[in-house]
C-alpha cells in the first residue's frame, strides 16, 4: 500500500500530523508513506523514519513571485513529481482549499474531511471520499480520526509521534542540565513579558539549571541575546536549522515556550513542556502528547512566573 499525505503547514500543524504516520505503520507495517509539505517545514517529516519520500511545495514563496518564470518552472516540476506514482490513498489532513487542490494533482483516491468538518468547506468538493470528524476534537486527534476512517482502522491506540532526538555535536551546549526557553512566536500578542522570562530564568538558575534562549530570525536572536546578557550563565543559542534545534530541545530537562510550533516539537520529542498562551485558547490546538506537558493561560491571559514553576515542579523539583 502506498499513501500520500498532504499536510503542508504550519510548523505546529505538520508536527500534529506525525502520529498519523505512526498509526498507519502500526496497522499496515509494509505501507509506503509519502508526504507533501511546505519546503520550510520539510525537516519535520524527515524526523519520522517511516516517511519514505518528502515532496516539498513552495506555495508561500510562489505566491510572492507569480510573475517570475522560474516560479512556473518549479510549479510544473512539482506537479510532475506528484504524478510520478499512483497512490492507494491521497489523504488531505489539512482541510483547506489549497491542500485539496494539491491532492487533486496526485493519482489515487482523494480522501479528506466532509464540508461540516473541514476548515474550509469548499475543500470537500475535491475529494472522492469525505469523512465526518468532530471539529471539537484536538487537532492531533482530528488528524488521527480522519486517517483511521479513510484506511479502515481504529485510532484508539497509544499516541506516538514516532520521532526521536537527532544526533548533533554542539560545543556551545552546557554540560549541566538546562531548560530551553522559547520566547519567540509569530504574533506580538502571543508574547510573554520579558520581565517574566528574566524572573523565570533566575528562578531556574537557583534550582541548578542553565537557561538556553533560541531564536530563528535576526530579531528573535537579538531578543534572545538581550535576555541572556542580563542573566548569569544563560546562553543565547546560535542560528540553527530545525534538525539541530530538535536535538537541542530533545536533550533539555524541560522546555518553556509560548504559542509556537517549537513547543509542539518539544512535546513530540517527549520533553517535559510548559506552553504559555496569552492570545489564543489552547483547547483545540495546544500542546498535546503522551509525555509530561502543561498548557497555561489562554485568550487575554498572562500566566504568572509562579504558575510556570508550579507546572514544572513534578519534573524539575
C-alpha positions in Angstrom: 0.0 0.0 0.0 1.3 3.5 -0.9 -0.2 6.5 0.8 0.3 10.2 0.1 -0.3 12.6 3.0 -1.0 16.3 2.2 -0.2 18.5 5.2 1.7 21.5 4.1 1.9 23.9 7.0 2.2 25.5 9.5 5.0 24.1 11.8 2.7 23.1 14.6 0.1 21.6 12.2 2.8 19.5 10.5 4.0 18.2 13.9 0.4 17.4 14.8 0.2 15.1 11.8 3.2 12.9 12.7 1.1 10.5 14.8 -0.9 9.7 11.6 2.3 8.1 10.1 2.8 6.0 13.3 -0.8 4.9 13.3 -0.7 3.8 9.6 2.5 1.8 10.0 1.2 0.1 13.1 -1.8 -1.1 11.1 0.0 -1.6 7.8 3.6 -2.4 8.5 4.5 -2.6 4.8 2.8 0.6 3.8 4.9 3.3 2.0 4.1 6.8 3.2 5.0 9.9 1.2 4.3 13.5 2.4 3.7 16.8 0.7 4.9 19.7 2.9 6.0 23.3 2.6 9.7 23.4 1.8 10.4 25.4 5.0 8.9 22.6 7.2 10.3 19.6 5.3 12.7 18.8 8.1 9.8 17.7 10.3 8.6 14.7 8.3 12.2 13.8 7.8 12.4 13.2 11.6 9.9 10.3 11.2 11.8 7.2 10.0 8.7 5.7 8.3 8.2 8.6 5.8 9.6 7.4 2.5 9.6 10.4 0.3 9.0 14.1 1.1 7.7 16.2 -1.7 8.3 19.9 -0.9 5.9 22.5 -2.1 6.6 26.3 -2.1 3.2 27.9 -2.1 4.3 30.7 0.2 7.2 31.6 -2.0 5.4 31.1 -5.3 2.6 33.4 -4.3 5.1 36.2 -3.9 6.7 35.6 -7.3 3.9 34.7 -9.7 5.3 36.9 -12.5 8.7 35.1 -12.2 9.3 32.5 -14.9 11.3 30.3 -12.5 8.2 30.1 -10.3 6.2 28.4 -13.1 9.1 26.1 -13.9 9.0 24.9 -10.3 5.3 24.5 -10.2 5.4 22.3 -13.3 8.2 20.2 -11.8 6.2 19.9 -8.6 3.1 18.7 -10.5 5.2 16.2 -12.4 6.7 14.8 -9.2 3.2 14.4 -7.7 2.1 12.4 -10.8 5.1 10.0 -10.9 3.4 7.5 -8.6 -0.1 6.0 -8.2 -1.3 6.0 -4.6 -3.9 3.8 -3.0 -4.9 6.8 -0.8 -4.2 10.5 -1.1 -5.0 11.8 2.3 -5.5 15.6 2.8 -5.5 16.2 6.6 -5.2 19.9 6.2 -8.8 20.5 5.0 -8.1 23.7 3.1 -8.8 24.6 -0.5 -5.1 24.9 -1.3 -4.4 21.4 0.2 -7.4 19.9 -1.6 -6.2 21.3 -4.9 -2.7 19.9 -4.3 -4.3 16.5 -3.6 -6.1 16.6 -7.0 -2.8 16.7 -8.8 -1.8 13.2 -7.5 -3.0 9.9 -8.9 -5.1 8.0 -6.3 -8.4 8.1 -4.3 -8.6 11.5 -2.7 -9.8 11.5 0.9 -10.5 14.3 3.3 -12.9 15.9 5.7 -16.5 16.5 4.7 -17.9 20.0 4.4 -19.0 20.2 8.0 -15.6 19.0 9.3 -13.1 20.8 7.0 -11.6 24.1 8.0 -12.7 25.4 4.5 -15.9 23.6 3.5 -15.2 24.1 -0.2 -12.3 21.7 0.0 -14.6 18.8 0.4 -15.8 19.1 -3.2 -12.4 17.9 -4.5 -12.3 14.6 -2.6 -13.5 11.2 -3.8 -14.4 10.2 -0.2 -15.3 12.5 2.6 -15.5 11.8 6.4 -17.1 13.4 9.4 -14.7 14.3 12.2 -15.7 16.4 15.1 -14.4 20.0 15.0 -14.4 19.9 18.8 -11.6 17.4 18.9 -7.9 18.4 19.3 -6.1 18.8 16.0 -3.9 15.8 16.7 -7.0 13.6 17.3 -8.7 15.0 14.2 -5.8 14.0 12.0 -5.7 10.5 13.5 -9.5 10.0 13.2 -9.5 11.1 9.6 -6.7 8.7 8.6 -8.4 5.9 10.6 -11.7 6.4 8.8 -10.1 6.6 5.4 -8.0 3.5 5.8 -10.5 1.5 7.9 -8.8 1.0 11.3 -9.3 2.2 14.9 -7.5 5.3 16.2 -7.7 4.3 19.8 -4.1 3.2 20.1 -1.4 5.0 22.1 -0.4 8.3 20.7 3.1 8.1 19.1 4.7 11.0 17.2 7.3 8.5 16.1 10.3 10.8 16.3 13.4 10.8 18.5 16.2 13.3 19.3 18.6 13.7 16.4 22.3 13.4 17.0 24.3 16.7 16.7 27.6 18.0 18.0 27.1 21.4 19.7 30.1 22.6 21.7 28.2 25.6 22.9 25.7 23.4 24.8 26.3 23.3 28.6 27.5 20.2 30.3 25.0 20.6 33.1 21.2 20.3 33.0 19.5 23.1 31.0 16.0 24.4 30.2 15.1 25.8 26.8 13.1 29.0 26.9 11.2 29.6 23.6 10.4 33.3 23.7 9.5 33.9 20.0 6.3 33.4 18.2 4.5 34.6 15.1 2.5 37.4 16.6 3.4 40.1 19.2 0.1 39.5 21.1 1.3 35.9 21.8 4.5 37.0 23.5 5.1 36.6 27.3 6.6 39.7 29.0 10.4 39.9 29.0 10.4 40.6 32.7 8.6 37.3 33.2 11.3 35.4 31.2 14.0 37.0 33.2 12.5 36.1 36.5 11.8 32.6 35.4 15.4 32.1 34.2 16.7 33.4 37.6 14.4 31.0 39.5 15.6 28.1 37.3 19.2 29.0 37.8 18.6 29.0 41.5 17.4 25.4 41.1 20.6 24.5 39.2 19.5 24.8 35.6 21.2 26.8 32.8 18.7 28.5 30.5 19.1 28.4 26.7 17.4 31.0 24.5 17.0 30.0 20.8 15.9 32.4 18.1 15.1 32.0 14.5 15.0 35.4 12.7 17.6 38.1 13.4 15.0 39.9 15.5 14.3 36.8 17.6 18.1 36.1 18.1 18.5 39.8 19.1 15.9 39.3 21.8 17.5 36.0 22.9 20.9 37.7 23.2 19.4 40.7 25.1 17.7 38.4 27.6 20.7 36.1 28.1 23.0 39.0 28.6 21.0 40.0 31.7 21.3 36.6 33.3 24.1 34.6 35.0 25.4 31.8 32.7 22.4 31.9 30.3 23.1 31.1 26.7 21.8 32.7 23.6 21.8 29.9 21.0 23.3 30.4 17.6 21.2 30.2 14.4 20.1 26.6 13.9 18.3 24.5 11.3 15.2 22.6 12.5 17.1 19.3 13.0 19.7 21.0 15.2 17.1 22.7 17.2 15.2 19.5 17.6 18.4 18.0 19.1 18.8 20.9 21.5 15.2 20.5 22.6 15.4 16.8 22.9 18.4 17.0 25.4 16.8 19.6 27.6 15.5 18.9 31.1 12.4 20.9 30.2 11.1 23.4 27.7 9.0 26.5 28.4 7.6 28.1 25.3 4.9 30.5 24.0 2.4 29.6 21.3 4.9 28.4 18.7 5.4 25.2 16.7 8.6 24.5 18.6 6.7 24.0 21.8 4.8 21.2 19.9 8.1 19.8 18.7 9.3 19.6 22.3 6.2 17.6 23.3 6.6 15.3 20.3 10.1 14.6 21.5 8.6 13.7 24.9 10.5 16.6 26.7 8.6 18.0 29.7 7.0 21.1 28.4 5.0 24.1 29.7 3.3 26.1 27.0 2.2 29.6 27.6 -0.8 31.1 25.9 -1.7 34.8 26.1 -3.8 35.4 23.0 -5.4 32.1 21.9 -7.3 29.3 23.5 -5.1 26.1 23.8 -8.1 23.8 24.0 -8.0 22.5 20.4 -4.5 23.4 19.3 -2.4 23.4 22.5 0.5 21.1 23.1 -0.7 17.5 23.2 1.2 14.3 23.7 1.8 11.2 25.8 4.6 12.8 27.9 4.6 15.4 30.6 3.1 18.7 29.4 1.0 21.6 30.5 -1.0 24.3 28.7 -1.1 27.5 30.7 -3.2 30.6 30.1 -5.5 31.4 27.2 -7.0 34.3 25.4 -6.3 37.6 27.1 -4.4 35.9 29.9 -0.8 36.3 31.2 0.3 33.3 33.2 2.5 34.2 36.1 6.1 33.0 36.6 4.9 31.1 39.6 2.3 29.2 37.6 5.1 28.1 35.2 7.3 27.0 38.0 4.4 25.1 39.7 3.7 23.3 36.4 7.3 22.2 36.1 7.7 21.2 39.7 7.0 17.5 39.2 9.9 17.2 36.7 12.3 19.8 37.9 11.8 19.5 41.7 
